[in-house]
């Protein structure tokens, strides 16, 4: 499709619609620019995910993410909360 694009060959002039379609999002900085995550200061379920992750990885350093996630869900924590907080815990752990 890109090779057939008339703009590549300079055969067409951009219109408002094609200019809108070609806009590129500005870089948002991403996770690399953010400081390392810290444990949540409040929130029972968020803290529990961090505690479960610490306990499971303390007992078995080769513990998998899915095992921690399954344990959190088993204890009544929302799956999305468990996934998000595990990622924040993992990022903080890596430093």
Buried (B, 14 or more C-beta within 10 A) or exposed (E): EEEEEEEEEEEEEEEEEEEEEEEEEEEEEEEEEEEEBEEBEEEEBBBBBBEBBBEBBEEEEEBEEEBBBEBBBEEEBEEEBBBEBBBBBBEBEEE
